[in-house]
Amino acid sequence: MSYPPISYDPSAARVLIDDSTWNELGPSLLKARDEVFADIELMHSGSIPDEKKPLDAGFIDLPQRLLAGEANLLDQIEESAANFAEQVDRMVLLGIGGSYMGLRALFEALCDRYHNELPRHARNEIPRLSFEGDNLDNDAQRSLLKLLMNESTNSSELSDRWGIVVISKSGGTLETASAFRTYRNALERFYGAGAPETTELVIPITGETGKLRDLSNAIGYPVTFPIPDGVGGRFSVFTAVGLYPAAVLGIDIRLMLQGAADVTEAFRTGELGTNPILDYVATCHLLERDHGMDLRVLSTWGKGLEAAGLWYDQLLAESLGKHERGATPLTVVNTRDLHSRGQQHQEGKRDRVITNLIVDTTTSATLQLPKSEHDQDQLNRIAGKLIPEMMSAAIQGTNEAYASDRRPTADIHLPKLDAYSMGQLLQMFMLGTVLEGRLVGTNPYGQPGVEGYKNAMGRILYGS
Ligand code: PA5
């Protein structure tokens, strides 16, 4: 079965970019693309020159490798995830940054908006999901403990049972590690110290070495999954980091990986002008270089893609925000934010390029605006219109309004919101970010700037 590809239309932004400028960029872009793919070989060769370090190019061909059966990982993930989903009605997912934002993007895009509120049978027997370990917020941690204490009183009732998926590549991230202690204790109180569930219903996902790996070995958790070396945190959504909890949520992880693999191949072979990733980077780069537009607004149309936007915020900011350079990402959700940020997009500084993220078809049956005998709101003139028609009018109208003042927009279209499209979208953004890094000479891997606060916090907390 073939699935429709993601597409990118920069035509409305191209009015600010003349053809010769666009074409002149071509050779450097293709050179940068060659470097992106050559990096995979370089990394696997094991002899990485210093100027290339760190090099975390392992995410690029990971979808193909997993689909080809590498280490039988997909089978293992699916089997363990199905077992976990059968045994609990709530997955508490502990992680921060790249260790949870990808899964949050998948959850919000692909699961019912009110998933956690639905009864289990209406959730297709899929556990509810709660996030923690992504902050040092006392009240938030307490709230989840309170919820667990109130909802989970009988450990032999499936509806009360919960388990932990703890994710940290380094294993040393304070937010996640400290939350893991807290929720591990809560799990022991619920099932009883020494009960098999206190180890069987904890799934650590971590690097081959590190504090969480050591802890997992010491406690003896029967199932753990690795985060491979050579795949950085924010590029790890297609490792067990995203795949395991996604499989617990019933997401078709093979289809998602197929989307990612297909977009990688299209990127490798397509020409500038018909290659969504090359075109996306060319448009954003030229508008930044030649027009100073260094604010990248990702304008998601609909509620399900907000977390994908926040995931992208992290990806772009941590990858290219270096050496006093790099565009600033900003996610908005429309039509909601037309009522908050819309004014500034229309009449504020000319410092931004707006990329619309548009889903072409709805997931559920379309709603129609009903006719009413009380027409004081004067909506009877459009009664019978479908909500998606109104959304299309909003997208078209907003683009027209921006275009009338030469404010650049471009459109990414997802044929629908499914696992295949999400695989394409996330891989497109990861490849695009790495491509742009190579184009402008910024190493997209690593996040040395994050160490600054960690060191200072460590001195304050531990005195060393
Ligand atoms: O991209 C990254 O590497 C970071 O955002 C990490 O994902 C984040 O800091 C969490 O790190 P860890 O998974 O080691 O706990």
Boltz pocket constraint, residues with backbone or C-beta under 6 A from the ligand:
constraints:
  - pocket:
      binder: B
      contacts: [[A, 96], [A, 97], [A, 98], [A, 99], [A, 167], [A, 168], [A, 169], [A, 170], [A, 171], [A, 172], [A, 173], [A, 176], [A, 232], [A, 233], [A, 234], [A, 235], [A, 318], [A, 447]]
      max_distance: 6.0
